[in-house]
Amino acid sequence: MPEPLLELKEVVKDYGTPPLVTRALRGVDLSVTPGEFAALIGPSGSGKTTLLNVIGLLHKPTSGRMTLAGTDTTRLDDDGLTRFRARTLGFVFQFHHLVPALTALENIVVPMWSLQGRRDESMRRRALELLDAVGLAHKADSRATALSGG
């Protein structure tokens, strides 16, 4: 059996401070191997978004362990999480977070420039490939405000 790409062990996520603490995740165990598909299904308020935020390294678990791509992310400090997330993950938000004044293409390449500390034509080509992969190549030069949220 292949090594898990994502593994959560007894992950707990609490919000608030005592005495007003809400436990959003209660000892979640999850293992996803490369190439495997997983779906989060549940009623409103069941912790789906919280779990995605933990997996996406946007929130730290209160306790438990998470390993992503061979890295125990629960051992990383905030700077380490930011670097790891930027180099490892792509996150598609339910509501897009784009710079309104930039085009779809620019919204993809500007973070690439920031991560690499340089500008490169290969980044533009890669951004166009990504737009094509999601069926938006024809919108590359459209401002973010002209893109549909659906």
Secondary structure, 3 states (H helix, E strand, C coil): CCCCCEEEEEEEEEEEECCEEEEEEEEEEEEECCCCCCCCCCCCCCCHHHHHHHHCCCCCCCEEEEEECCEEHHHCCHHHHHHHHHHHCCCCCCCCCCCCCCEHHHHHHHHHHHHHCCCCHHHHHHHHHHHHHCCCHHHCCCEHHHCCCC
